[in-house]
Amino acid sequence: MGEADPAVSIDAFRAGMSRLGAAVNIVTTDGPAGKHGITASAVCSVTDTPPTLLVCVNRSSSAHDVIVGNGALCVNVLGQGHEDLAMRFGKPGIAPEERFTTDAWTTLVTGAPLLASATAAFDCRVIERHSVGTHSVVIARVVGIAKADLGQSLIYFDRSFHALPPRAIAPSA
Ligand SMILES: Cc1cc2nc3c(=O)[nH]c(=O)nc-3n(C[C@H](O)[C@H](O)[C@H](O)COP(=O)(O)O)c2cc1C
């Protein structure tokens, strides 16, 4: 438990995961523990009954204890044009308050910052947390949803940002 299989190096795992394209999100929080936010691609749906998602947050991130302390978070799904914002929230050394100085922010139910231009936003209360390796798997119940006009989705793939082409591909069979 907790130890890497020597046959699979961290670098090999990361190189493989770079081929797993993922939506880019800003996960925010606000409350008694403070206001914070990080860029996260490790976000996924758990179940729609009841509406629940998960976010994997590195426990060494300065945002980790703030999210857990507030027990609330908002997943802001990014679109094309949000690349600079993704980097503002995606690298260490930028103070929490500095991350929110651009763009328009609002709130929905929990008070966690909601990006007005987000493709979609899921306002959530944290219901469970599990430590796995370096990260916390944070399970969150969705208590509010906002949606903007559908634009191009921002995808992180091959270690860079891509806009998802607005072209649906139908399976042949
Ligand atoms: C595209 C992208 C995706 C990221 N995905 C995650 C993630 O899923 N979970 C995570 O903990 N950090 C992720 N990060 C890193 C955090 O955003 C980064 O460590 C954090 O903003 C650093 O700030 P802090 O450590 O001061 O909180 C990602 C960064 C980028 C650029």
The ligand as a MOL file (V3000), in Angstrom:
LIG
                    3D

  0  0  0     0  0            999 V3000
M  V30 BEGIN CTAB
M  V30 COUNTS 31 33 0 0 0
M  V30 BEGIN ATOM
M  V30 1 C -3.7430 21.7460 -16.4410 0
M  V30 2 C -3.4850 21.5510 -14.9680 0
M  V30 3 C -4.1650 20.5690 -14.2790 0
M  V30 4 C -3.9360 20.3700 -12.9080 0
M  V30 5 N -4.6600 19.4050 -12.2480 0
M  V30 6 C -4.5100 19.2540 -10.9180 0
M  V30 7 C -5.3320 18.3280 -10.1840 0
M  V30 8 O -6.1930 17.6430 -10.7370 0
M  V30 9 N -5.1460 18.2380 -8.8310 0
M  V30 10 C -4.1970 18.9950 -8.1780 0
M  V30 11 O -4.0710 18.8510 -6.9510 0
M  V30 12 N -3.4070 19.8760 -8.8350 0
M  V30 13 C -3.5590 20.0300 -10.1800 0
M  V30 14 N -2.7940 20.9540 -10.8630 0
M  V30 15 C -1.7810 21.7030 -10.1160 0
M  V30 16 C -2.4000 22.8060 -9.2510 0
M  V30 17 O -3.2400 23.6570 -9.9940 0
M  V30 18 C -1.2380 23.6220 -8.6530 0
M  V30 19 O -0.4350 22.7340 -7.9200 0
M  V30 20 C -1.6920 24.6580 -7.7030 0
M  V30 21 O -2.3660 25.7000 -8.3400 0
M  V30 22 C -0.4650 25.2370 -7.0490 0
M  V30 23 O -0.8680 26.1380 -6.0860 0
M  V30 24 P -0.6790 25.8900 -4.5410 0
M  V30 25 O 0.1560 24.6750 -4.3490 0
M  V30 26 O -0.0650 27.1390 -4.0630 0
M  V30 27 O -2.0650 25.6800 -4.0310 0
M  V30 28 C -3.0020 21.1800 -12.2160 0
M  V30 29 C -2.3280 22.1990 -12.9120 0
M  V30 30 C -2.5700 22.3870 -14.2750 0
M  V30 31 C -1.8370 23.4890 -14.9860 0
M  V30 END ATOM
M  V30 BEGIN BOND
M  V30 1 1 1 2
M  V30 2 1 2 3
M  V30 3 2 2 30
M  V30 4 2 3 4
M  V30 5 1 4 5
M  V30 6 1 4 28
M  V30 7 2 5 6
M  V30 8 1 6 7
M  V30 9 1 6 13
M  V30 10 2 7 8
M  V30 11 1 7 9
M  V30 12 1 9 10
M  V30 13 2 10 11
M  V30 14 1 10 12
M  V30 15 2 12 13
M  V30 16 1 13 14
M  V30 17 1 14 15
M  V30 18 1 14 28
M  V30 19 1 15 16
M  V30 20 1 16 17
M  V30 21 1 16 18
M  V30 22 1 18 19
M  V30 23 1 18 20
M  V30 24 1 20 21
M  V30 25 1 20 22
M  V30 26 1 22 23
M  V30 27 1 23 24
M  V30 28 2 24 25
M  V30 29 1 24 26
M  V30 30 1 24 27
M  V30 31 2 28 29
M  V30 32 1 29 30
M  V30 33 1 30 31
M  V30 END BOND
M  V30 END CTAB
M  END
